[in-house]
Amino acid sequence: MDLLIKNGTVVLADDTRRLDILVKDGVIAKIAPNINEAAAKVIDAAGLTVLPGFVDMHCHLREPGQESKEDITSGARAALHGGFTAVCCMPNTTPVLDCAALVRYVKDRGRESNYAKVYPIGAITKGQKGAELAEIGKMKMAGAVAFSDDGCPVDNGNVMFLALKYASGIDALIISHCEDKNISDGGVVNDGLNATIAGLKGISRAAEEVQVARDIILAETVGTRVHIAHVSTQNSVELIRQAKQRGAQVSCETCPHYFSATDKEVLSYNPNAKINPPLREDADVQAILRGLADGTIDAIATDHAPHSANEKNREFDLAPFGTVGFETAFALAYTKLVQTGILTLPQLSRLMSANPAKLMGIGTGELKEGAAADIAIADLNPTYTVAADRLHSKSKNSLFIGWTLTGLITHTIVDGVERERW
């Protein structure tokens, strides 16, 4: 079905312009002012902003095995509500995605859901136990777009060294969850003044930073690329900045909670503020903002981590780590980054679309002729309060419930078709 988007403010690679977009057979056929060709469906985007569909390179859909928290269908539908047209799901499911058969299962379920596109990330090690490499080559052939033991860091440096060597030979991306669990040692919040006030065990920044440094050094030694997940500290940003200046093939992501909130959130003992890596201090937030502005940080990912109410609504120490993020990511980024002048809309678009798409090798992430018609349309005027009963994820464990944000996704189009989101 042909689609014509009229009168929108279109976010291009380097600027924004008032343009129309014509879509034919799932592909952007024309971008120009005042397109008058007939189309089966017309969307009047006057007063709205038209962006490339967002690409989330780091989320948790929980299927197989943990469907009470989320499943591929519910997660992909919630992603659509947030303007995401593609999501890459981590392998810490039950069982772990550590073989080709399970990678194919996730791909098939994603196609069946018919919401956002779903791309599986395979495990680095068998069972995410950190001891023996999983069948990375076979999983890549089956459709895995990257490899990570996210949630379970690869503690053994030699295993990570071997994984990077193997990945280099088949052009596979290793995504590193940087945490030395001997240092984090059962902590639950950032190690600082607010941990002391709350009487909660802290996690030193060093738990993240020593593995960031290790994996950069290993990647430089091998001469291959590595991607650092959910960067949260000032030192991590600086280590990555220096590595890039040396020419290292390192990329990284951060998440909206690391540029929007600090560890003051834990003083209320809200279990939705229990996140790994933990929320940090204002100096770390400022470093994340600088890293986003100067290009040190390549992408914004959600780390969407759904947990049931029964799991989260308990003592802070006992609650699992994680917050859902699909449906608040764009509004947080627009409110905290664009409205404050830290980023322009094209810069934000690169961080949420083009850059993650390139890193994961899954399309353009741009609005240009010949590209897949994966499009998000947003109204940048509404200011609203985040409410649990308006979230479409199975789980409602959002840190941002009660926050006032600006920017609302009105349409999400995948391969030229506006997806039914309800």
GUFIBA-19235 format. One line per 10 residues: number of its first residue (from 1); their letters; for each residue x, y, z negated of C-alpha. Coordinates in pm, 1 decimal. Each point is the difference from the previous one (the first is absolute). Last residue first. Layout:
NUM) a) X/Y/Z ~ ...
END
This chain:
422) wrerevgdvi) -325.5/-135.9/-2049.6 ~ 289.4/99.3/223.0 ~ -136.2/-67.6/347.1 ~ 305.6/43.7/217.9 ~ 11.3/269.8/264.4 ~ 137.9/-187.1/299.1 ~ 293.5/125.0/207.6 ~ 249.0/-257.5/-122.2 ~ -88.3/89.2/-359.5 ~ -191.8/322.4/-72.6
412) thtilgtltw) -51.1/134.4/-351.6 ~ -250.2/281.5/-50.5 ~ -78.2/247.2/-282.9 ~ 314.7/-13.7/-215.1 ~ -25.7/259.8/-276.4 ~ 247.4/266.3/-104.6 ~ 35.3/180.0/-333.5 ~ 47.0/-160.3/-339.9 ~ -140.9/31.9/-352.7 ~ 116.4/-279.0/-230.9
402) giflsnksks) -258.1/-194.4/-204.0 ~ 119.0/-340.9/118.5 ~ 357.6/53.0/120.5 ~ 177.3/-291.5/-167.2 ~ -227.0/-229.1/196.2 ~ -89.2/-343.5/-134.5 ~ -328.1/-38.7/190.5 ~ 39.7/-354.1/131.9 ~ -210.5/-137.6/285.8 ~ 123.7/295.3/205.5
392) hlrdaavtyt) -274.5/229.0/126.0 ~ 46.9/285.5/-244.9 ~ -304.3/221.5/-53.6 ~ -98.9/-163.0/-330.8 ~ 344.3/74.6/-142.1 ~ -33.5/374.5/53.7 ~ 257.5/241.5/143.1 ~ -124.6/356.6/-36.8 ~ -58.1/205.2/312.1 ~ 131.4/290.7/202.5
382) pnldaiaida) -127.6/1.2/356.3 ~ 184.6/215.3/255.9 ~ 256.7/-221.0/172.5 ~ -257.8/-208.2/183.8 ~ 193.5/-292.2/141.1 ~ 1.9/-209.1/317.2 ~ 223.0/-307.4/14.8 ~ 108.3/-154.8/329.8 ~ 136.7/-325.6/138.0 ~ -53.3/41.0/375.1
372) aageklegtg) 302.9/-202.0/109.1 ~ 248.3/225.5/174.9 ~ -3.3/76.7/372.3 ~ -53.7/371.4/-47.8 ~ 119.1/119.7/-335.9 ~ -129.2/6.3/-355.1 ~ 276.1/-162.9/-201.0 ~ 45.1/-305.2/-221.4 ~ 180.3/-162.7/291.8 ~ -47.4/-368.7/-47.8
362) igmlkapnas) 77.4/-285.2/-239.8 ~ 378.1/-11.4/-34.5 ~ -6.2/20.5/-379.5 ~ 243.8/290.2/-20.7 ~ -155.9/168.2/303.7 ~ -354.0/-23.8/-137.6 ~ 124.1/121.2/-338.9 ~ 156.8/306.6/164.3 ~ -287.1/87.1/234.4 ~ -289.4/-28.0/-245.4
352) mlrslqpltl) 19.6/114.2/-362.9 ~ 335.3/180.1/-1.5 ~ -35.4/125.2/356.4 ~ -351.5/126.1/-72.7 ~ 125.0/187.0/-304.7 ~ 255.1/181.1/215.5 ~ -265.7/78.9/262.0 ~ -229.7/132.6/-277.0 ~ 270.5/227.9/-134.3 ~ 188.7/-88.9/-315.9
342) igtqvlktya) 92.7/171.9/-327.5 ~ -251.9/278.5/55.5 ~ -209.4/-72.0/-310.1 ~ -307.7/-84.0/208.4 ~ 211.9/-243.2/200.8 ~ 178.0/-196.8/-272.5 ~ -218.2/-37.7/-309.5 ~ -348.2/38.0/148.8 ~ 71.4/-158.3/340.0 ~ 203.2/-283.2/-152.2
332) lafatefgvt) -256.9/-63.0/-271.8 ~ -284.2/9.7/252.4 ~ 186.2/-236.5/231.9 ~ 81.3/-255.6/-267.8 ~ -334.4/0.6/-186.6 ~ -187.8/-277.2/181.6 ~ 284.4/-244.8/51.0 ~ 156.9/32.5/-345.5 ~ -95.1/-257.2/-259.9 ~ 220.6/15.9/-309.3
322) gfpaldfern) 254.2/-248.3/-134.8 ~ 165.6/-176.6/-292.3 ~ -193.4/-261.5/-195.2 ~ -157.1/80.3/-340.0 ~ 158.5/-156.7/-308.8 ~ 206.2/293.6/-125.0 ~ -280.9/246.6/73.3 ~ -252.2/-198.0/-205.7 ~ -293.5/-116.3/210.2 ~ -218.1/125.1/281.5
312) kenashpahd) 238.5/-89.0/284.3 ~ -46.7/-375.8/19.4 ~ -374.0/-8.5/-65.1 ~ -48.3/294.4/235.4 ~ 157.1/-198.2/283.3 ~ 333.8/99.1/147.9 ~ 73.4/164.9/335.5 ~ 352.6/108.3/94.4 ~ 9.3/244.2/292.6 ~ 375.9/68.9/27.8
302) taiaditgda) -124.0/309.7/187.9 ~ 282.3/73.0/241.4 ~ 148.8/338.6/90.4 ~ 288.7/-29.2/241.2 ~ 352.8/103.8/88.0 ~ 131.1/155.6/-320.3 ~ 324.6/185.8/68.4 ~ -189.5/211.4/251.5 ~ 62.4/340.0/-159.8 ~ -356.2/62.4/-120.3
292) lgrliaqvda) -68.8/-351.3/-124.9 ~ 328.3/-13.5/-187.6 ~ -63.6/341.9/-153.0 ~ -340.9/-117.4/-123.2 ~ 151.4/-319.8/-141.2 ~ 263.3/208.2/-180.7 ~ -273.3/220.2/-148.5 ~ -185.1/-308.4/-121.7 ~ 322.3/-129.1/-158.8 ~ 55.5/327.7/-184.5
282) derlppnika) -365.9/-10.2/-112.8 ~ 40.4/-334.3/-174.3 ~ -69.6/-353.5/124.7 ~ -302.5/-217.5/67.1 ~ 112.5/-358.5/-32.4 ~ 150.0/-216.5/272.9 ~ -230.5/-186.0/-50.2 ~ -327.2/162.9/-107.4 ~ -186.5/28.7/-329.6 ~ -198.7/321.5/47.6
272) npnyslvekd) -312.0/-208.8/72.4 ~ 36.2/-131.2/-356.0 ~ -94.5/346.3/-133.4 ~ 189.6/21.0/-328.5 ~ -81.2/375.1/-9.1 ~ 369.5/78.7/-47.8 ~ 74.1/-212.6/307.1 ~ -98.6/282.6/237.1 ~ 287.4/212.0/-132.6 ~ 214.8/-239.6/204.5
262) tasfyhpcte) -37.0/228.6/299.3 ~ -252.0/23.4/283.1 ~ -33.2/115.3/361.6 ~ 336.0/-66.9/167.1 ~ 49.8/-350.1/-141.5 ~ -372.2/-83.8/7.4 ~ -14.2/68.4/372.5 ~ 254.6/-272.4/78.5 ~ 363.5/8.6/112.2 ~ 169.6/-160.3/294.8
252) csvqagrqka) 354.5/-75.9/103.9 ~ 239.3/-44.0/288.2 ~ 360.5/-116.4/6.4 ~ 213.7/-61.8/305.6 ~ 308.1/164.2/-150.8 ~ 143.3/292.2/195.6 ~ 197.6/156.7/-282.9 ~ -258.7/280.5/-24.5 ~ -267.7/-268.2/-24.4 ~ 180.4/-154.5/-296.7
242) qrilevsnqt) 23.7/339.8/-171.5 ~ -374.5/58.6/34.7 ~ -74.9/-353.8/-118.9 ~ 207.7/42.1/-315.6 ~ -156.0/344.0/-55.5 ~ -355.3/-131.7/24.0 ~ 82.5/-285.6/-237.1 ~ 158.1/245.7/-243.3 ~ -314.2/214.3/-19.1 ~ -220.9/-298.5/-66.1
232) svhaihvrtg) -312.7/-162.9/146.3 ~ 74.4/-178.7/327.2 ~ -284.7/-239.9/83.3 ~ 186.2/-240.9/231.9 ~ 355.7/28.7/131.5 ~ 38.9/-107.4/363.5 ~ 315.7/-172.2/119.6 ~ 177.3/15.6/333.9 ~ 311.0/-184.3/113.1 ~ 374.9/48.8/0.2
222) vtealiidra) 58.6/-291.9/-234.5 ~ 211.7/208.9/-236.6 ~ -226.0/302.3/40.2 ~ -304.3/-215.0/-79.7 ~ 172.1/-142.1/-308.8 ~ 103.5/346.1/-120.1 ~ -352.2/136.0/46.8 ~ -135.9/-305.9/-178.7 ~ 225.0/47.3/-301.8 ~ -63.3/375.4/-31.7
212) vqveeaarsi) -378.2/-46.9/8.9 ~ 49.0/-291.2/-239.2 ~ 181.3/218.1/-253.5 ~ -257.8/275.9/45.2 ~ -315.3/-187.4/-85.8 ~ 97.5/-138.7/-339.3 ~ 211.4/312.1/-50.5 ~ -315.2/207.8/-26.5 ~ -41.5/-164.5/-339.1 ~ -324.6/-178.9/-78.6
202) gklgaitanl) -153.3/101.3/-333.2 ~ -185.2/-192.4/-267.5 ~ -311.2/181.5/-117.7 ~ -39.5/196.7/-324.6 ~ -196.0/271.8/177.0 ~ 229.6/279.1/-122.5 ~ 309.7/-209.4/78.0 ~ -122.1/-88.7/348.5 ~ -81.5/367.2/52.1 ~ 353.7/104.8/-92.1
192) gdnvvggdsi) 167.1/-232.0/246.7 ~ 28.2/-355.2/132.0 ~ -269.0/-14.9/268.1 ~ -279.7/-239.3/-90.2 ~ -56.7/-376.2/-56.5 ~ 334.5/-143.6/-105.7 ~ 49.3/-376.7/5.2 ~ 376.6/10.6/46.3 ~ 18.5/276.8/262.3 ~ 376.0/-48.2/-17.1
182) nkdechsiil) 10.1/-378.5/33.9 ~ -283.3/39.8/250.0 ~ 226.0/188.2/238.0 ~ -257.4/160.9/225.9 ~ 22.8/100.2/363.3 ~ -281.6/-158.3/197.6 ~ 186.2/-28.7/328.3 ~ -159.7/-8.3/342.6 ~ 204.6/-205.5/248.4 ~ -72.3/80.4/365.0
172) adigsaykla) 59.8/-268.6/261.8 ~ 221.4/48.3/305.2 ~ 66.5/-374.4/39.7 ~ 371.3/-5.1/-81.3 ~ -22.4/286.3/-247.8 ~ -267.1/-185.5/-195.0 ~ 241.8/-285.9/-63.7 ~ 271.7/231.0/-127.4 ~ -246.9/199.7/-210.3 ~ -138.7/-319.7/-153.5
162) lfmvngndvp) 352.3/-129.2/-69.9 ~ 90.5/318.8/-189.9 ~ -332.6/-13.7/-185.1 ~ 79.4/-356.3/-108.1 ~ 352.5/107.4/-95.6 ~ -132.5/282.6/-215.5 ~ -219.7/-232.2/-204.1 ~ -274.6/214.2/-153.2 ~ -229.4/-3.7/303.0 ~ -275.4/210.6/-154.7
152) cgddsfavag) -336.5/-164.6/-71.3 ~ -284.3/247.4/53.7 ~ 106.4/38.6/360.8 ~ 190.8/-307.3/119.0 ~ 19.5/159.0/342.3 ~ 11.4/-83.1/369.3 ~ -121.0/197.1/302.7 ~ -250.0/-17.3/288.1 ~ -102.1/-363.7/-50.2 ~ -161.9/-121.0/322.7
142) amkmkgieal) 54.2/-375.8/31.9 ~ 339.6/53.2/166.7 ~ 101.8/214.6/-299.1 ~ -116.8/-276.1/-233.6 ~ 210.9/-255.6/182.8 ~ 307.9/220.6/-23.4 ~ -49.1/81.7/-368.4 ~ -38.0/-360.6/-114.1 ~ 42.1/85.7/-368.8 ~ 345.3/57.8/-147.9
132) eagkqgktia) 75.6/-188.7/-320.0 ~ 38.1/128.2/-357.3 ~ -200.4/319.6/-41.3 ~ -314.9/-170.0/-123.0 ~ -223.8/178.9/249.6 ~ -156.4/-342.9/63.6 ~ 275.5/-61.9/251.8 ~ 202.5/316.0/46.9 ~ -35.0/304.7/223.8 ~ -379.2/-21.0/2.6
122) gipyvkayns) -196.0/87.9/313.2 ~ -175.6/329.4/72.1 ~ -336.6/-45.9/169.3 ~ -155.0/253.0/240.1 ~ -369.3/88.4/-30.7 ~ -175.3/232.4/244.6 ~ -267.7/205.5/-174.3 ~ -354.7/-137.4/28.8 ~ -86.9/-301.4/213.4 ~ 11.4/-244.9/-292.5
112) ergrdkvyrv) 56.3/-291.7/238.0 ~ 320.3/153.2/136.0 ~ 136.6/42.2/-350.9 ~ -95.6/-353.9/-90.2 ~ 194.8/-129.4/300.2 ~ 308.7/203.5/-89.4 ~ -18.9/-116.7/-361.7 ~ -27.5/-365.9/104.1 ~ 285.1/36.7/251.1 ~ 229.3/124.0/-276.5
102) laacdlvptt) -118.2/-290.1/-216.6 ~ 94.9/-254.4/266.7 ~ 336.5/167.1/68.1 ~ 126.0/-43.3/-354.8 ~ 77.8/213.3/-306.3 ~ -326.7/184.5/-55.5 ~ -17.0/-87.1/-371.4 ~ -277.2/-236.8/-102.5 ~ -163.3/181.6/-169.4 ~ 92.6/347.2/130.0
92) npmccvatfg) 319.6/198.6/-43.0 ~ 53.2/30.9/377.7 ~ -52.3/373.9/52.7 ~ -259.5/129.2/243.4 ~ 67.1/233.9/291.2 ~ -295.4/226.0/78.4 ~ -118.8/148.4/328.8 ~ -279.9/244.7/87.1 ~ 20.0/184.2/-329.7 ~ -235.5/297.0/-28.4
82) ghlaaragst) -76.4/-52.3/-370.2 ~ -342.3/-147.9/66.9 ~ 166.2/-232.0/249.5 ~ 231.2/-127.5/-274.1 ~ -301.5/-89.9/-212.8 ~ -124.4/-216.2/289.4 ~ 339.6/-169.7/38.2 ~ 4.3/-69.8/-373.0 ~ -351.8/-142.2/-7.7 ~ 67.7/-225.7/299.8
72) idekseqgpe) 346.3/-113.0/-108.3 ~ -110.3/-79.9/-351.4 ~ 20.7/196.0/-322.1 ~ 12.2/-62.1/-375.6 ~ -223.7/-309.7/-15.1 ~ 172.5/-113.4/319.6 ~ 321.3/-93.3/-180.2 ~ 92.3/-322.2/181.4 ~ 63.7/98.0/358.7 ~ -62.3/292.3/16.8
62) rlhchmdvfg) 120.9/266.2/-245.6 ~ -17.0/292.7/249.0 ~ 311.8/169.8/-136.1 ~ 141.4/304.0/178.2 ~ 323.2/129.3/151.3 ~ 42.9/121.3/358.7 ~ -323.2/195.7/4.1 ~ -50.9/139.9/350.5 ~ -229.8/300.9/33.3 ~ -209.8/51.6/311.3
52) plvtlgaadi) 141.3/288.4/201.6 ~ -173.2/319.8/-100.7 ~ -303.9/200.5/111.0 ~ -94.7/292.4/-223.7 ~ -362.4/114.7/-26.7 ~ -172.3/336.3/49.3 ~ -137.7/-115.2/333.3 ~ 53.9/-375.8/23.0 ~ -303.5/-72.0/217.9 ~ 25.0/-374.0/56.5
42) vkaaaeninp) -122.1/-118.5/340.5 ~ -88.2/-359.3/86.0 ~ -60.5/-161.9/338.7 ~ 228.7/251.6/164.7 ~ -41.5/242.5/290.7 ~ 294.4/218.7/92.2 ~ -12.9/362.8/-110.9 ~ 337.2/39.7/-170.9 ~ 19.7/354.9/-132.9 ~ 361.8/20.0/-114.5
32) aikaivgdkv) 224.5/-300.5/61.4 ~ 89.0/-344.8/-130.0 ~ -70.5/-277.6/249.3 ~ -13.1/-378.2/22.9 ~ 49.3/-89.6/-365.6 ~ -34.2/-379.1/7.3 ~ -276.3/-230.2/-125.2 ~ -146.1/-59.2/344.6 ~ -34.2/372.8/67.3 ~ 41.5/275.7/-257.3
22) lidlrrtdda) -27.3/370.6/79.3 ~ 137.6/246.6/-254.7 ~ -98.6/368.0/-11.6 ~ 227.6/279.0/-117.2 ~ 41.0/285.0/-252.3 ~ 368.3/-23.5/-84.3 ~ 223.7/-115.2/-284.9 ~ 379.0/-15.1/23.0 ~ 306.0/-224.6/14.5 ~ -113.2/-357.9/61.2
12) lvvtgnkill) -362.4/92.3/64.6 ~ -276.8/66.8/-251.1 ~ -317.7/78.0/196.3 ~ -236.4/269.7/-123.6 ~ -324.9/-140.2/137.7 ~ -229.3/140.5/268.0 ~ -107.8/-329.2/157.9 ~ 85.1/-365.3/-58.1 ~ -106.3/-203.3/303.6 ~ -40.1/-376.8/-16.7
2) dm) -23.0/-258.1/277.9 ~ -139.7/-339.8/-99.8
END
